């Protein structure tokens, strides 16, 4: 018995440095993520600054009714879901293709240059990105209106006044800004694949595409699955800067750029309704949790090894 206790003590001592390393992250999670969860009660109250969070009057689900009984409820929900589906599909396919192409570069200097170039948009502020987009789309001085459309014999387009173009513009901007980060994640998985698999495939007469399809794709499937599950969990969240800053908050194109996050923000600014904003955040979190759990159950039924839990 004493020998077993001594072994347990030694094992505990062995993990003490790792526990100390984890401590700052654990404290951060507690302070930033878990303690503020007490504020979720605001979603069920008519918040009053004088009375405070716990002293404000309880109104049940009226904040949720205000959020979903408006005439814009269908539009913002539709936009949020469809844009996120488009982002997931386009970014996943594009990032995998980019990662595979980068993995084929043998020159280390050129590989670093390419990685830096595609990662740079992810690192710049969305405000800067919005003005770069404006430099292309400006009606008077934009590159497209001044240089490209005249060559095609087309009249200038008032991009920030016509809603029909933005379901194409926003996915392009999102792809340009986010492809660097996700492709680097997939690239790290591809680089970790044992090269002997590809060498054996070449000896058997497999082409480059066959090697990618039958070796690379199956081996990076767990990482792709994890990224997809995380993305699905944020299906009801939107990149606020992308939908607010890039369209320059133009009211004429709200029908195709207004999502739950921007709608709540505008409602908060105009009505100062903190309870409604809290209700929207709680709704997004609950739906995101359900989507992650449901998606993980589906993945676990198909291939348990690729499930998150």
Long-range contacts (C-beta under 8 A, 24 or more apart in sequence): 39-278, 40-278, 40-282, 42-274, 42-275, 42-278, 43-275, 43-278, 43-279, 43-281, 43-282, 44-275, 44-279, 45-275, 46-275, 47-274, 47-275, 47-278, 59-275, 63-273, 63-275, 63-276, 63-278, 63-279, 64-279, 64-283, 66-273, 66-276, 66-279, 67-264, 67-276, 67-279, 67-280, 67-283, 72-258, 72-263, 75-255, 75-258, 76-258, 76-259, 76-260, 76-262, 76-263, 77-260, 79-256, 79-257, 79-258, 79-259, 80-235, 80-236, 80-237, 80-238, 80-259, 80-260, 80-261, 81-235, 81-236, 82-167, 83-167, 83-170, 83-171, 83-238, 83-243, 83-259, 84-231, 84-234, 84-235, 84-236, 84-237, 84-238, 85-235, 86-167, 86-171, 87-171, 87-174, 87-175, 87-178, 87-231, 88-228, 88-231, 88-232, 90-171, 90-174, 90-175, 91-174, 91-175, 91-178, 91-179, 91-182, 91-231, 92-182, 92-224, 92-227, 92-228, 92-231, 94-175, 94-179, 94-183, 95-179, 95-182, 95-183, 95-185, 95-186, 96-183, 96-186, 96-217, 96-220, 96-224, 98-179, 98-183, 98-186, 99-183, 99-184, 99-185, 99-186, 99-187, 99-189, 99-190, 100-190, 100-212, 100-216, 102-183, 102-187, 103-187, 103-190, 103-191, 103-216, 115-180, 115-184, 115-187, 118-179, 118-180, 118-183, 119-180, 119-181, 119-184, 120-180, 121-176, 121-177, 121-178, 121-179, 121-180, 122-177, 122-178, 122-179, 122-180, 122-181, 123-180, 124-177, 126-177, 126-239, 126-241, 126-242, 126-245, 126-246, 127-241, 127-245, 129-173, 129-177, 129-241, 129-245, 129-246, 130-241, 130-245, 130-246, 130-248, 133-169, 133-173, 133-246, 134-248, 137-169, 160-247, 160-248, 160-250, 160-252, 160-253, 161-250, 161-252, 161-253, 162-252, 162-253, 163-252, 163-253, 163-254, 163-255, 163-256, 163-257, 164-256, 166-247, 166-253, 166-256, 166-257, 167-256, 169-246, 170-242, 170-243, 170-246, 170-247, 170-257, 173-242, 173-246, 174-239, 174-242, 177-242, 182-227, 185-223, 185-227, 186-220, 186-223, 186-224, 189-219, 189-220, 189-223, 190-216, 190-220, 193-219, 193-220, 221-303, 221-306, 222-305, 222-306, 225-299, 225-306, 225-307, 226-306, 226-308, 228-295, 229-292, 229-295, 229-296, 229-299, 229-308, 230-292, 232-291, 232-292, 232-295, 233-288, 233-289, 233-291, 233-292, 233-295, 234-288, 235-287, 235-288, 235-291, 236-260, 236-283, 236-284, 236-287, 236-288, 236-291, 237-261, 237-284, 237-288, 238-262, 240-265, 260-284
